[in-house]
Amino acid sequence: MKDAIILKFINITLAVLWVYQGLIPKLIFTSPDEIAVWQWMGLSPEFAKLAGQATGIAEILFGLCFMMISHKIMHYLSILGLFFLLILIGLLLPDTLLRAFNPVVMNLAMISLSCIFLMLSRQSDLN
């Protein structure tokens, strides 16, 4: 029972973080870094902004899935996505990794939460 509460808390926390990351820097206050990544991929400034907003919507939807789907696959997808995004940002905008508030901190914290979820799930499966 105790593990179930922790697992639910992890899912809610990750949901809030994914929704925040999709909403604030991508939809409400579009970050210039978000646009720069899409422009590096060859998009015009207008399409780069639209692509950033589409990414924000996808992140919000993914975050909402954490509220409705309590399954290990969500955490594997989250870990994979966060590692990919961290590597991408590290390659394209390496200076962002040196800032006070940087993607390393957020991504590693979110990856750690998913790892804890997976460890607790495995432990619950064994009992």
Backbone as XML, in Angstrom:
<?xml version="1.0"?>
<chain id="A" units="angstrom">
  <residue number="1" name="MET">
    <atom name="N" x="0.829" y="-1.204" z="0.000"/>
    <atom name="CA" x="0.000" y="0.000" z="0.000"/>
    <atom name="C" x="0.867" y="1.260" z="0.000"/>
  </residue>
  <residue number="2" name="LYS">
    <atom name="N" x="1.926" y="1.233" z="0.826"/>
    <atom name="CA" x="2.815" y="2.383" z="0.915"/>
    <atom name="C" x="3.477" y="2.661" z="-0.433"/>
  </residue>
  <residue number="3" name="ASP">
    <atom name="N" x="3.927" y="1.595" z="-1.114"/>
    <atom name="CA" x="4.548" y="1.765" z="-2.428"/>
    <atom name="C" x="3.563" y="2.339" z="-3.439"/>
  </residue>
  <residue number="4" name="ALA">
    <atom name="N" x="2.310" y="1.959" z="-3.351"/>
    <atom name="CA" x="1.302" y="2.466" z="-4.286"/>
    <atom name="C" x="1.161" y="3.982" z="-4.159"/>
  </residue>
  <residue number="5" name="ILE">
    <atom name="N" x="1.240" y="4.488" z="-2.944"/>
    <atom name="CA" x="1.150" y="5.934" z="-2.721"/>
    <atom name="C" x="2.376" y="6.629" z="-3.311"/>
  </residue>
  <residue number="6" name="ILE">
    <atom name="N" x="3.547" y="6.046" z="-3.102"/>
    <atom name="CA" x="4.782" y="6.618" z="-3.651"/>
    <atom name="C" x="4.739" y="6.602" z="-5.176"/>
  </residue>
  <residue number="7" name="LEU">
    <atom name="N" x="4.290" y="5.495" z="-5.751"/>
    <atom name="CA" x="4.205" y="5.389" z="-7.209"/>
    <atom name="C" x="3.249" y="6.439" z="-7.778"/>
  </residue>
  <residue number="8" name="LYS">
    <atom name="N" x="2.129" y="6.646" z="-7.110"/>
    <atom name="CA" x="1.160" y="7.656" z="-7.556"/>
    <atom name="C" x="1.758" y="9.058" z="-7.450"/>
  </residue>
  <residue number="9" name="PHE">
    <atom name="N" x="2.476" y="9.310" z="-6.354"/>
    <atom name="CA" x="3.127" y="10.606" z="-6.162"/>
    <atom name="C" x="4.146" y="10.872" z="-7.273"/>
  </residue>
  <residue number="10" name="ILE">
    <atom name="N" x="4.925" y="9.861" z="-7.625"/>
    <atom name="CA" x="5.906" y="10.005" z="-8.706"/>
    <atom name="C" x="5.199" y="10.327" z="-10.014"/>
  </residue>
  <residue number="11" name="ASN">
    <atom name="N" x="4.124" y="9.614" z="-10.312"/>
    <atom name="CA" x="3.379" y="9.878" z="-11.551"/>
    <atom name="C" x="2.825" y="11.302" z="-11.586"/>
  </residue>
  <residue number="12" name="ILE">
    <atom name="N" x="2.276" y="11.752" z="-10.477"/>
    <atom name="CA" x="1.722" y="13.110" z="-10.420"/>
    <atom name="C" x="2.834" y="14.144" z="-10.587"/>
  </residue>
  <residue number="13" name="THR">
    <atom name="N" x="3.956" y="13.923" z="-9.910"/>
    <atom name="CA" x="5.085" y="14.848" z="-10.018"/>
    <atom name="C" x="5.590" y="14.936" z="-11.453"/>
  </residue>
  <residue number="14" name="LEU">
    <atom name="N" x="5.773" y="13.786" z="-12.096"/>
    <atom name="CA" x="6.237" y="13.784" z="-13.483"/>
    <atom name="C" x="5.204" y="14.420" z="-14.412"/>
  </residue>
  <residue number="15" name="ALA">
    <atom name="N" x="3.938" y="14.188" z="-14.136"/>
    <atom name="CA" x="2.886" y="14.811" z="-14.947"/>
    <atom name="C" x="2.989" y="16.330" z="-14.868"/>
  </residue>
  <residue number="16" name="VAL">
    <atom name="N" x="3.122" y="16.847" z="-13.661"/>
    <atom name="CA" x="3.224" y="18.297" z="-13.472"/>
    <atom name="C" x="4.459" y="18.850" z="-14.189"/>
  </residue>
  <residue number="17" name="LEU">
    <atom name="N" x="5.586" y="18.156" z="-14.069"/>
    <atom name="CA" x="6.821" y="18.630" z="-14.705"/>
    <atom name="C" x="6.731" y="18.614" z="-16.229"/>
  </residue>
  <residue number="18" name="TRP">
    <atom name="N" x="6.183" y="17.540" z="-16.804"/>
    <atom name="CA" x="6.022" y="17.480" z="-18.263"/>
    <atom name="C" x="5.056" y="18.561" z="-18.751"/>
  </residue>
  <residue number="19" name="VAL">
    <atom name="N" x="3.939" y="18.748" z="-18.036"/>
    <atom name="CA" x="2.966" y="19.773" z="-18.431"/>
    <atom name="C" x="3.605" y="21.161" z="-18.329"/>
  </residue>
  <residue number="20" name="TYR">
    <atom name="N" x="4.321" y="21.402" z="-17.248"/>
    <atom name="CA" x="5.004" y="22.690" z="-17.076"/>
    <atom name="C" x="5.974" y="22.941" z="-18.227"/>
  </residue>
  <residue number="21" name="GLN">
    <atom name="N" x="6.801" y="21.949" z="-18.547"/>
    <atom name="CA" x="7.794" y="22.105" z="-19.611"/>
    <atom name="C" x="7.145" y="22.333" z="-20.975"/>
  </residue>
  <residue number="22" name="GLY">
    <atom name="N" x="5.979" y="21.778" z="-21.180"/>
    <atom name="CA" x="5.276" y="22.009" z="-22.436"/>
    <atom name="C" x="4.559" y="23.345" z="-22.470"/>
  </residue>
  <residue number="23" name="LEU">
    <atom name="N" x="4.057" y="23.763" z="-21.324"/>
    <atom name="CA" x="3.226" y="24.966" z="-21.259"/>
    <atom name="C" x="4.037" y="26.260" z="-21.166"/>
  </residue>
  <residue number="24" name="ILE">
    <atom name="N" x="4.936" y="26.331" z="-20.196"/>
    <atom name="CA" x="5.612" y="27.602" z="-19.912"/>
    <atom name="C" x="6.650" y="27.974" z="-20.979"/>
  </residue>
  <residue number="25" name="PRO">
    <atom name="N" x="7.724" y="27.178" z="-21.188"/>
    <atom name="CA" x="8.736" y="27.641" z="-22.149"/>
    <atom name="C" x="8.380" y="27.424" z="-23.621"/>
  </residue>
  <residue number="26" name="LYS">
    <atom name="N" x="7.288" y="26.726" z="-23.890"/>
    <atom name="CA" x="6.969" y="26.444" z="-25.295"/>
    <atom name="C" x="5.681" y="27.118" z="-25.767"/>
  </residue>
  <residue number="27" name="LEU">
    <atom name="N" x="4.688" y="27.214" z="-24.924"/>
    <atom name="CA" x="3.413" y="27.805" z="-25.356"/>
    <atom name="C" x="3.198" y="29.222" z="-24.823"/>
  </residue>
  <residue number="28" name="ILE">
    <atom name="N" x="3.383" y="29.419" z="-23.539"/>
    <atom name="CA" x="3.075" y="30.730" z="-22.955"/>
    <atom name="C" x="4.217" y="31.724" z="-23.169"/>
  </residue>
  <residue number="29" name="PHE">
    <atom name="N" x="5.427" y="31.326" z="-22.803"/>
    <atom name="CA" x="6.607" y="32.172" z="-22.974"/>
    <atom name="C" x="7.600" y="31.414" z="-23.848"/>
  </residue>
  <residue number="30" name="THR">
    <atom name="N" x="7.419" y="31.473" z="-25.141"/>
    <atom name="CA" x="8.243" y="30.685" z="-26.053"/>
    <atom name="C" x="9.711" y="31.077" z="-25.904"/>
  </residue>
  <residue number="31" name="SER">
    <atom name="N" x="10.510" y="30.107" z="-25.489"/>
    <atom name="CA" x="11.933" y="30.327" z="-25.259"/>
    <atom name="C" x="12.678" y="30.485" z="-26.583"/>
  </residue>
  <residue number="32" name="PRO">
    <atom name="N" x="13.565" y="31.479" z="-26.668"/>
    <atom name="CA" x="14.385" y="31.623" z="-27.874"/>
    <atom name="C" x="15.225" y="30.370" z="-28.152"/>
  </residue>
  <residue number="33" name="ASP">
    <atom name="N" x="15.611" y="29.670" z="-27.097"/>
    <atom name="CA" x="16.378" y="28.428" z="-27.278"/>
    <atom name="C" x="15.549" y="27.370" z="-28.000"/>
  </residue>
  <residue number="34" name="GLU">
    <atom name="N" x="14.257" y="27.313" z="-27.692"/>
    <atom name="CA" x="13.375" y="26.353" z="-28.365"/>
    <atom name="C" x="13.323" y="26.643" z="-29.867"/>
  </residue>
  <residue number="35" name="ILE">
    <atom name="N" x="13.192" y="27.915" z="-30.196"/>
    <atom name="CA" x="13.133" y="28.308" z="-31.603"/>
    <atom name="C" x="14.475" y="28.028" z="-32.285"/>
  </residue>
  <residue number="36" name="ALA">
    <atom name="N" x="15.574" y="28.293" z="-31.574"/>
    <atom name="CA" x="16.912" y="28.077" z="-32.143"/>
    <atom name="C" x="17.134" y="26.616" z="-32.516"/>
  </residue>
  <residue number="37" name="VAL">
    <atom name="N" x="16.649" y="25.699" z="-31.686"/>
    <atom name="CA" x="16.805" y="24.271" z="-31.984"/>
    <atom name="C" x="16.100" y="23.929" z="-33.291"/>
  </residue>
  <residue number="38" name="TRP">
    <atom name="N" x="14.880" y="24.415" z="-33.446"/>
    <atom name="CA" x="14.120" y="24.109" z="-34.666"/>
    <atom name="C" x="14.705" y="24.807" z="-35.886"/>
  </residue>
  <residue number="39" name="GLN">
    <atom name="N" x="15.245" y="26.006" z="-35.693"/>
    <atom name="CA" x="15.885" y="26.695" z="-36.812"/>
    <atom name="C" x="17.154" y="25.959" z="-37.239"/>
  </residue>
  <residue number="40" name="TRP">
    <atom name="N" x="17.872" y="25.409" z="-36.279"/>
    <atom name="CA" x="19.064" y="24.625" z="-36.603"/>
    <atom name="C" x="18.685" y="23.442" z="-37.491"/>
  </residue>
  <residue number="41" name="MET">
    <atom name="N" x="17.480" y="22.926" z="-37.305"/>
    <atom name="CA" x="17.002" y="21.804" z="-38.112"/>
    <atom name="C" x="16.485" y="22.262" z="-39.479"/>
  </residue>
  <residue number="42" name="GLY">
    <atom name="N" x="16.601" y="23.564" z="-39.763"/>
    <atom name="CA" x="16.277" y="24.056" z="-41.092"/>
    <atom name="C" x="14.939" y="24.752" z="-41.238"/>
  </residue>
  <residue number="43" name="LEU">
    <atom name="N" x="14.219" y="24.943" z="-40.141"/>
    <atom name="CA" x="12.914" y="25.608" z="-40.229"/>
    <atom name="C" x="13.069" y="27.126" z="-40.194"/>
  </residue>
  <residue number="44" name="SER">
    <atom name="N" x="12.164" y="27.803" z="-40.867"/>
    <atom name="CA" x="12.125" y="29.267" z="-40.813"/>
    <atom name="C" x="11.700" y="29.682" z="-39.402"/>
  </residue>
  <residue number="45" name="PRO">
    <atom name="N" x="11.948" y="30.944" z="-39.025"/>
    <atom name="CA" x="11.542" y="31.386" z="-37.682"/>
    <atom name="C" x="10.058" y="31.143" z="-37.384"/>
  </residue>
  <residue number="46" name="GLU">
    <atom name="N" x="9.198" y="31.356" z="-38.382"/>
    <atom name="CA" x="7.759" y="31.164" z="-38.170"/>
    <atom name="C" x="7.433" y="29.690" z="-37.917"/>
  </residue>
  <residue number="47" name="PHE">
    <atom name="N" x="7.991" y="28.819" z="-38.763"/>
    <atom name="CA" x="7.731" y="27.388" z="-38.588"/>
    <atom name="C" x="8.445" y="26.836" z="-37.357"/>
  </residue>
  <residue number="48" name="ALA">
    <atom name="N" x="9.583" y="27.433" z="-37.005"/>
    <atom name="CA" x="10.298" y="27.008" z="-35.800"/>
    <atom name="C" x="9.439" y="27.269" z="-34.562"/>
  </residue>
  <residue number="49" name="LYS">
    <atom name="N" x="8.781" y="28.430" z="-34.545"/>
    <atom name="CA" x="7.895" y="28.743" z="-33.417"/>
    <atom name="C" x="6.719" y="27.772" z="-33.376"/>
  </residue>
  <residue number="50" name="LEU">
    <atom name="N" x="6.127" y="27.483" z="-34.529"/>
    <atom name="CA" x="5.020" y="26.519" z="-34.586"/>
    <atom name="C" x="5.472" y="25.125" z="-34.152"/>
  </residue>
  <residue number="51" name="ALA">
    <atom name="N" x="6.659" y="24.720" z="-34.574"/>
    <atom name="CA" x="7.181" y="23.407" z="-34.184"/>
    <atom name="C" x="7.419" y="23.358" z="-32.681"/>
  </residue>
  <residue number="52" name="GLY">
    <atom name="N" x="7.931" y="24.454" z="-32.125"/>
    <atom name="CA" x="8.124" y="24.522" z="-30.675"/>
    <atom name="C" x="6.805" y="24.417" z="-29.930"/>
  </residue>
  <residue number="53" name="GLN">
    <atom name="N" x="5.784" y="25.082" z="-30.452"/>
    <atom name="CA" x="4.466" y="25.008" z="-29.825"/>
    <atom name="C" x="3.872" y="23.607" z="-29.955"/>
  </residue>
  <residue number="54" name="ALA">
    <atom name="N" x="4.081" y="22.969" z="-31.099"/>
    <atom name="CA" x="3.599" y="21.589" z="-31.277"/>
    <atom name="C" x="4.300" y="20.651" z="-30.303"/>
  </residue>
  <residue number="55" name="THR">
    <atom name="N" x="5.584" y="20.889" z="-30.100"/>
    <atom name="CA" x="6.330" y="20.096" z="-29.122"/>
    <atom name="C" x="5.758" y="20.318" z="-27.725"/>
  </residue>
  <residue number="56" name="GLY">
    <atom name="N" x="5.411" y="21.563" z="-27.427"/>
    <atom name="CA" x="4.810" y="21.870" z="-26.132"/>
    <atom name="C" x="3.501" y="21.129" z="-25.927"/>
  </residue>
  <residue number="57" name="ILE">
    <atom name="N" x="2.675" y="21.084" z="-26.956"/>
    <atom name="CA" x="1.405" y="20.348" z="-26.869"/>
    <atom name="C" x="1.674" y="18.863" z="-26.650"/>
  </residue>
  <residue number="58" name="ALA">
    <atom name="N" x="2.662" y="18.323" z="-27.358"/>
    <atom name="CA" x="3.008" y="16.904" z="-27.188"/>
    <atom name="C" x="3.488" y="16.630" z="-25.763"/>
  </residue>
  <residue number="59" name="GLU">
    <atom name="N" x="4.286" y="17.539" z="-25.206"/>
    <atom name="CA" x="4.766" y="17.356" z="-23.833"/>
    <atom name="C" x="3.614" y="17.434" z="-22.837"/>
  </residue>
  <residue number="60" name="ILE">
    <atom name="N" x="2.681" y="18.331" z="-23.065"/>
    <atom name="CA" x="1.511" y="18.431" z="-22.181"/>
    <atom name="C" x="0.697" y="17.139" z="-22.243"/>
  </residue>
  <residue number="61" name="LEU">
    <atom name="N" x="0.454" y="16.645" z="-23.436"/>
    <atom name="CA" x="-0.303" y="15.393" z="-23.584"/>
    <atom name="C" x="0.430" y="14.227" z="-22.925"/>
  </residue>
  <residue number="62" name="PHE">
    <atom name="N" x="1.745" y="14.178" z="-23.098"/>
    <atom name="CA" x="2.534" y="13.120" z="-22.468"/>
    <atom name="C" x="2.431" y="13.228" z="-20.945"/>
  </residue>
  <residue number="63" name="GLY">
    <atom name="N" x="2.498" y="14.453" z="-20.435"/>
    <atom name="CA" x="2.351" y="14.657" z="-18.996"/>
    <atom name="C" x="0.990" y="14.207" z="-18.494"/>
  </residue>
  <residue number="64" name="LEU">
    <atom name="N" x="-0.055" y="14.517" z="-19.241"/>
    <atom name="CA" x="-1.402" y="14.094" z="-18.838"/>
    <atom name="C" x="-1.538" y="12.576" z="-18.849"/>
  </residue>
  <residue number="65" name="CYS">
    <atom name="N" x="-0.798" y="11.926" z="-19.726"/>
    <atom name="CA" x="-0.816" y="10.451" z="-19.751"/>
    <atom name="C" x="-0.318" y="9.873" z="-18.430"/>
  </residue>
  <residue number="66" name="PHE">
    <atom name="N" x="0.627" y="10.565" z="-17.787"/>
    <atom name="CA" x="1.118" y="10.094" z="-16.488"/>
    <atom name="C" x="0.004" y="10.099" z="-15.440"/>
  </residue>
  <residue number="67" name="MET">
    <atom name="N" x="-0.978" y="10.977" z="-15.613"/>
    <atom name="CA" x="-2.101" y="11.029" z="-14.672"/>
    <atom name="C" x="-3.069" y="9.872" z="-14.902"/>
  </residue>
  <residue number="68" name="MET">
    <atom name="N" x="-3.154" y="9.414" z="-16.146"/>
    <atom name="CA" x="-4.156" y="8.402" z="-16.489"/>
    <atom name="C" x="-3.577" y="6.998" z="-16.641"/>
  </residue>
  <residue number="69" name="ILE">
    <atom name="N" x="-2.299" y="6.909" z="-16.973"/>
    <atom name="CA" x="-1.690" y="5.606" z="-17.245"/>
    <atom name="C" x="-0.548" y="5.379" z="-16.266"/>
  </residue>
  <residue number="70" name="SER">
    <atom name="N" x="-0.735" y="4.465" z="-15.351"/>
    <atom name="CA" x="0.324" y="4.125" z="-14.405"/>
    <atom name="C" x="0.962" y="2.822" z="-14.864"/>
  </residue>
  <residue number="71" name="HIS">
    <atom name="N" x="1.826" y="2.937" z="-15.854"/>
    <atom name="CA" x="2.454" y="1.754" z="-16.436"/>
    <atom name="C" x="3.940" y="2.018" z="-16.633"/>
  </residue>
  <residue number="72" name="LYS">
    <atom name="N" x="4.720" y="0.966" z="-16.554"/>
    <atom name="CA" x="6.172" y="1.086" z="-16.700"/>
    <atom name="C" x="6.574" y="1.687" z="-18.040"/>
  </residue>
  <residue number="73" name="ILE">
    <atom name="N" x="5.815" y="1.418" z="-19.076"/>
    <atom name="CA" x="6.171" y="1.911" z="-20.411"/>
    <atom name="C" x="6.255" y="3.438" z="-20.434"/>
  </residue>
  <residue number="74" name="MET">
    <atom name="N" x="5.398" y="4.111" z="-19.668"/>
    <atom name="CA" x="5.447" y="5.575" z="-19.601"/>
    <atom name="C" x="6.806" y="6.043" z="-19.088"/>
  </residue>
  <residue number="75" name="HIS">
    <atom name="N" x="7.326" y="5.319" z="-18.120"/>
    <atom name="CA" x="8.602" y="5.706" z="-17.517"/>
    <atom name="C" x="9.775" y="5.383" z="-18.436"/>
  </residue>
  <residue number="76" name="TYR">
    <atom name="N" x="9.696" y="4.267" z="-19.134"/>
    <atom name="CA" x="10.745" y="3.965" z="-20.117"/>
    <atom name="C" x="10.753" y="5.018" z="-21.225"/>
  </residue>
  <residue number="77" name="LEU">
    <atom name="N" x="9.581" y="5.410" z="-21.693"/>
    <atom name="CA" x="9.490" y="6.453" z="-22.722"/>
    <atom name="C" x="10.023" y="7.789" z="-22.205"/>
  </residue>
  <residue number="78" name="SER">
    <atom name="N" x="9.695" y="8.097" z="-20.960"/>
    <atom name="CA" x="10.159" y="9.342" z="-20.361"/>
    <atom name="C" x="11.684" y="9.358" z="-20.262"/>
  </residue>
  <residue number="79" name="ILE">
    <atom name="N" x="12.257" y="8.275" z="-19.772"/>
    <atom name="CA" x="13.717" y="8.188" z="-19.650"/>
    <atom name="C" x="14.370" y="8.340" z="-21.018"/>
  </residue>
  <residue number="80" name="LEU">
    <atom name="N" x="13.871" y="7.615" z="-21.981"/>
    <atom name="CA" x="14.422" y="7.667" z="-23.337"/>
    <atom name="C" x="14.321" y="9.080" z="-23.919"/>
  </residue>
  <residue number="81" name="GLY">
    <atom name="N" x="13.147" y="9.679" z="-23.797"/>
    <atom name="CA" x="12.940" y="11.029" z="-24.314"/>
    <atom name="C" x="13.819" y="12.062" z="-23.630"/>
  </residue>
  <residue number="82" name="LEU">
    <atom name="N" x="13.931" y="11.968" z="-22.312"/>
    <atom name="CA" x="14.740" y="12.936" z="-21.576"/>
    <atom name="C" x="16.221" y="12.806" z="-21.905"/>
  </residue>
  <residue number="83" name="PHE">
    <atom name="N" x="16.713" y="11.573" z="-22.044"/>
    <atom name="CA" x="18.111" y="11.386" z="-22.455"/>
    <atom name="C" x="18.339" y="11.961" z="-23.852"/>
  </residue>
  <residue number="84" name="PHE">
    <atom name="N" x="17.424" y="11.669" z="-24.770"/>
    <atom name="CA" x="17.547" y="12.186" z="-26.137"/>
    <atom name="C" x="17.552" y="13.713" z="-26.139"/>
  </residue>
  <residue number="85" name="LEU">
    <atom name="N" x="16.610" y="14.320" z="-25.421"/>
    <atom name="CA" x="16.533" y="15.782" z="-25.384"/>
    <atom name="C" x="17.777" y="16.394" z="-24.751"/>
  </residue>
  <residue number="86" name="LEU">
    <atom name="N" x="18.302" y="15.760" z="-23.712"/>
    <atom name="CA" x="19.509" y="16.268" z="-23.058"/>
    <atom name="C" x="20.706" y="16.212" z="-24.004"/>
  </residue>
  <residue number="87" name="ILE">
    <atom name="N" x="20.849" y="15.114" z="-24.713"/>
    <atom name="CA" x="21.945" y="14.987" z="-25.682"/>
    <atom name="C" x="21.775" y="16.004" z="-26.808"/>
  </residue>
  <residue number="88" name="LEU">
    <atom name="N" x="20.557" y="16.142" z="-27.315"/>
    <atom name="CA" x="20.289" y="17.099" z="-28.390"/>
    <atom name="C" x="20.656" y="18.518" z="-27.969"/>
  </residue>
  <residue number="89" name="ILE">
    <atom name="N" x="20.201" y="18.920" z="-26.798"/>
    <atom name="CA" x="20.500" y="20.271" z="-26.313"/>
    <atom name="C" x="21.991" y="20.421" z="-26.048"/>
  </residue>
  <residue number="90" name="GLY">
    <atom name="N" x="22.618" y="19.375" z="-25.519"/>
    <atom name="CA" x="24.059" y="19.422" z="-25.284"/>
    <atom name="C" x="24.856" y="19.625" z="-26.561"/>
  </residue>
  <residue number="91" name="LEU">
    <atom name="N" x="24.378" y="19.042" z="-27.646"/>
    <atom name="CA" x="25.061" y="19.191" z="-28.932"/>
    <atom name="C" x="24.756" y="20.532" z="-29.604"/>
  </residue>
  <residue number="92" name="LEU">
    <atom name="N" x="23.497" y="20.953" z="-29.539"/>
    <atom name="CA" x="23.085" y="22.160" z="-30.256"/>
    <atom name="C" x="23.323" y="23.449" z="-29.478"/>
  </residue>
  <residue number="93" name="LEU">
    <atom name="N" x="23.067" y="23.413" z="-28.183"/>
    <atom name="CA" x="23.199" y="24.615" z="-27.347"/>
    <atom name="C" x="23.982" y="24.277" z="-26.077"/>
  </residue>
  <residue number="94" name="PRO">
    <atom name="N" x="25.258" y="23.918" z="-26.212"/>
    <atom name="CA" x="26.020" y="23.449" z="-25.045"/>
    <atom name="C" x="26.119" y="24.471" z="-23.918"/>
  </residue>
  <residue number="95" name="ASP">
    <atom name="N" x="26.040" y="25.757" z="-24.236"/>
    <atom name="CA" x="26.120" y="26.769" z="-23.185"/>
    <atom name="C" x="24.953" y="26.688" z="-22.207"/>
  </residue>
  <residue number="96" name="THR">
    <atom name="N" x="23.815" y="26.127" z="-22.641"/>
    <atom name="CA" x="22.667" y="26.006" z="-21.730"/>
    <atom name="C" x="22.962" y="25.033" z="-20.593"/>
  </residue>
  <residue number="97" name="LEU">
    <atom name="N" x="23.915" y="24.127" z="-20.796"/>
    <atom name="CA" x="24.254" y="23.157" z="-19.756"/>
    <atom name="C" x="25.061" y="23.792" z="-18.628"/>
  </residue>
  <residue number="98" name="LEU">
    <atom name="N" x="25.541" y="25.015" z="-18.840"/>
    <atom name="CA" x="26.358" y="25.701" z="-17.842"/>
    <atom name="C" x="25.570" y="26.729" z="-17.046"/>
  </residue>
  <residue number="99" name="ARG">
    <atom name="N" x="24.347" y="26.986" z="-17.440"/>
    <atom name="CA" x="23.525" y="27.995" z="-16.762"/>
    <atom name="C" x="23.074" y="27.494" z="-15.394"/>
  </residue>
  <residue number="100" name="ALA">
    <atom name="N" x="22.688" y="28.454" z="-14.552"/>
    <atom name="CA" x="22.242" y="28.102" z="-13.197"/>
    <atom name="C" x="21.048" y="27.153" z="-13.229"/>
  </residue>
  <residue number="101" name="PHE">
    <atom name="N" x="20.086" y="27.445" z="-14.064"/>
    <atom name="CA" x="18.920" y="26.576" z="-14.216"/>
    <atom name="C" x="19.048" y="25.939" z="-15.589"/>
  </residue>
  <residue number="102" name="ASN">
    <atom name="N" x="19.471" y="24.687" z="-15.603"/>
    <atom name="CA" x="19.787" y="24.056" z="-16.880"/>
    <atom name="C" x="19.078" y="22.720" z="-17.036"/>
  </residue>
  <residue number="103" name="PRO">
    <atom name="N" x="19.054" y="22.198" z="-18.261"/>
    <atom name="CA" x="18.330" y="20.952" z="-18.515"/>
    <atom name="C" x="18.920" y="19.732" z="-17.816"/>
  </residue>
  <residue number="104" name="VAL">
    <atom name="N" x="20.192" y="19.796" z="-17.434"/>
    <atom name="CA" x="20.790" y="18.645" z="-16.743"/>
    <atom name="C" x="20.053" y="18.391" z="-15.436"/>
  </residue>
  <residue number="105" name="VAL">
    <atom name="N" x="19.827" y="19.454" z="-14.685"/>
    <atom name="CA" x="19.176" y="19.325" z="-13.377"/>
    <atom name="C" x="17.767" y="18.756" z="-13.527"/>
  </residue>
  <residue number="106" name="MET">
    <atom name="N" x="16.978" y="19.353" z="-14.391"/>
    <atom name="CA" x="15.590" y="18.912" z="-14.574"/>
    <atom name="C" x="15.532" y="17.499" z="-15.143"/>
  </residue>
  <residue number="107" name="ASN">
    <atom name="N" x="16.297" y="17.241" z="-16.193"/>
    <atom name="CA" x="16.221" y="15.934" z="-16.844"/>
    <atom name="C" x="16.699" y="14.813" z="-15.932"/>
  </residue>
  <residue number="108" name="LEU">
    <atom name="N" x="17.818" y="15.025" z="-15.231"/>
    <atom name="CA" x="18.306" y="13.970" z="-14.335"/>
    <atom name="C" x="17.345" y="13.731" z="-13.172"/>
  </residue>
  <residue number="109" name="ALA">
    <atom name="N" x="16.722" y="14.785" z="-12.676"/>
    <atom name="CA" x="15.738" y="14.612" z="-11.601"/>
    <atom name="C" x="14.534" y="13.807" z="-12.098"/>
  </residue>
  <residue number="110" name="MET">
    <atom name="N" x="14.059" y="14.129" z="-13.292"/>
    <atom name="CA" x="12.908" y="13.403" z="-13.843"/>
    <atom name="C" x="13.276" y="11.959" z="-14.173"/>
  </residue>
  <residue number="111" name="ILE">
    <atom name="N" x="14.468" y="11.748" z="-14.712"/>
    <atom name="CA" x="14.932" y="10.385" z="-14.998"/>
    <atom name="C" x="15.035" y="9.594" z="-13.698"/>
  </residue>
  <residue number="112" name="SER">
    <atom name="N" x="15.542" y="10.235" z="-12.650"/>
    <atom name="CA" x="15.669" y="9.563" z="-11.353"/>
    <atom name="C" x="14.309" y="9.156" z="-10.801"/>
  </residue>
  <residue number="113" name="LEU">
    <atom name="N" x="13.321" y="10.025" z="-10.936"/>
    <atom name="CA" x="11.976" y="9.668" z="-10.473"/>
    <atom name="C" x="11.442" y="8.453" z="-11.225"/>
  </residue>
  <residue number="114" name="SER">
    <atom name="N" x="11.664" y="8.413" z="-12.527"/>
    <atom name="CA" x="11.206" y="7.252" z="-13.300"/>
    <atom name="C" x="11.965" y="5.993" z="-12.894"/>
  </residue>
  <residue number="115" name="CYS">
    <atom name="N" x="13.254" y="6.121" z="-12.615"/>
    <atom name="CA" x="14.031" y="4.955" z="-12.163"/>
    <atom name="C" x="13.517" y="4.443" z="-10.819"/>
  </residue>
  <residue number="116" name="ILE">
    <atom name="N" x="13.196" y="5.357" z="-9.915"/>
    <atom name="CA" x="12.633" y="4.952" z="-8.620"/>
    <atom name="C" x="11.299" y="4.251" z="-8.836"/>
  </residue>
  <residue number="117" name="PHE">
    <atom name="N" x="10.459" y="4.794" z="-9.716"/>
    <atom name="CA" x="9.181" y="4.152" z="-10.028"/>
    <atom name="C" x="9.418" y="2.721" z="-10.509"/>
  </residue>
  <residue number="118" name="LEU">
    <atom name="N" x="10.355" y="2.549" z="-11.434"/>
    <atom name="CA" x="10.622" y="1.220" z="-11.998"/>
    <atom name="C" x="11.173" y="0.263" z="-10.944"/>
  </residue>
  <residue number="119" name="MET">
    <atom name="N" x="12.042" y="0.755" z="-10.061"/>
    <atom name="CA" x="12.581" y="-0.101" z="-8.995"/>
    <atom name="C" x="11.487" y="-0.522" z="-8.021"/>
  </residue>
  <residue number="120" name="LEU">
    <atom name="N" x="10.638" y="0.426" z="-7.622"/>
    <atom name="CA" x="9.547" y="0.093" z="-6.706"/>
    <atom name="C" x="8.539" y="-0.842" z="-7.369"/>
  </residue>
  <residue number="121" name="SER">
    <atom name="N" x="8.290" y="-0.637" z="-8.644"/>
    <atom name="CA" x="7.369" y="-1.521" z="-9.372"/>
    <atom name="C" x="7.910" y="-2.938" z="-9.417"/>
  </residue>
  <residue number="122" name="ARG">
    <atom name="N" x="9.190" y="-3.058" z="-9.696"/>
    <atom name="CA" x="9.816" y="-4.383" z="-9.745"/>
    <atom name="C" x="9.755" y="-5.048" z="-8.372"/>
  </residue>
  <residue number="123" name="GLN">
    <atom name="N" x="10.016" y="-4.264" z="-7.334"/>
    <atom name="CA" x="9.974" y="-4.792" z="-5.973"/>
    <atom name="C" x="8.557" y="-5.261" z="-5.633"/>
  </residue>
  <residue number="124" name="SER">
    <atom name="N" x="7.555" y="-4.483" z="-6.024"/>
    <atom name="CA" x="6.161" y="-4.863" z="-5.773"/>
    <atom name="C" x="5.785" y="-6.118" z="-6.546"/>
  </residue>
  <residue number="125" name="ASP">
    <atom name="N" x="6.316" y="-6.252" z="-7.779"/>
    <atom name="CA" x="6.036" y="-7.434" z="-8.597"/>
    <atom name="C" x="6.621" y="-8.696" z="-7.977"/>
  </residue>
  <residue number="126" name="LEU">
    <atom name="N" x="7.756" y="-8.549" z="-7.284"/>
    <atom name="CA" x="8.420" y="-9.707" z="-6.684"/>
    <atom name="C" x="7.732" y="-10.167" z="-5.409"/>
  </residue>
  <residue number="127" name="ASN">
    <atom name="N" x="7.015" y="-9.261" z="-4.753"/>
    <atom name="CA" x="6.352" y="-9.619" z="-3.480"/>
    <atom name="C" x="5.019" y="-10.263" z="-3.696"/>
  </residue>
</chain>
